Amino acid sequence: MRRIQGILVLLVMLMAAVPAGAQLFYTSTEYGISLGGSQYFGDLNDNYGFRFVRPSGGAFVRYQLNPYISVKGCVNFTHVGYSDSYSDDPYYKLRNLSFESNIFEGVAQAEFNFFRFSTGEDGSRFTPYLTGGIGFFYYNPYTYYNGDKYYLRPLGTEGQNAGLGTKYSSFAMCIPIGIGVKYWVIPGYNIGFEITDRLTTTDYLDDVSGVYAGADKFSSDPRNPNPASFLQDRSIEINPNAPLGRAGKQRGNSSTKDQYLMFMVNMSFQLKTYKCPSYKARENDYPRY
């Protein structure tokens, strides 16, 4: 009996000694969610107005290569749009175009910290950072007319179905460039804020780019009207006697691509581990600020 009691006491002492002798670390991988808003800039919003800010959200995985450099993979959703009715310019108000679109994107970004950042480490709690990367997104612009919803890409509002203009895809590439800050609240739990502009490879996020094709390029059977015939030039709704939509007249600005800006609050966590992160072995290679 005394032998059994001695073994139990020894086991309790060993179990108590393990936490005291082990050092707690956190994995280099973070898992997080993002919540915020977005704004589109392009042919309908070339003065960078903020009249159509809509919610955005997503999820991400971030991997810390070292306390100064991280890489991040994100999937995000947002909704963008704009209307000429928001403009103070009389020409844009007469043009009277509008659009909305859902956006689904997947992006890969690199982050470059200004200061050393490592969750749970005193003196490495906060840093601003620069970020850049590459991604792809899906979009499908639509508008409303007399209460009905019309998707614009298949209609070819700039004469694409008549052999004019450029037929565009619902998929495009984006290049996110931005700044952010990150802060660990308690060890393993981090928050941050990031503003990132998406430079895109399309000028048709808003379905507007080049010139008017002319009303004669769109068949208009009174018994079965083509929606493109009245959506390609909506100035007639403002001034029926002097519409803008003459063939060859400027409809948008084809010299610049469209953009959308996302501003997000990031919340993430890291799992506990007793294994030293791989970058700890190289931490002396980087200066402390």
Secondary structure, DSSP 8 states (H G I E B T S, - for coil): -HHHHHHHHHHHHHHHHHHHHS--EEEEEEEEEEEEEEEEEBTTBTT---S--EEEEEEEEEEEEETTEEEEEEEEEEEEEEEGGG-S-HHHHHH--EEEEEEEEEEEEEEEESS---TT-TT-SEEEEEEEEEEEEEE--EEEETTEEEESGGGTTTSGGGT-S----SEEEEEEEEEEEEEEEETTEEEEEEEEEEEES-S-TTS--SB---GGGS-EETTEE-HHHHHS-GGGGT-TTS-S--TT-B-S-TTS--EEEEEEEEEEEEEEESS--GGGGGGGGS---
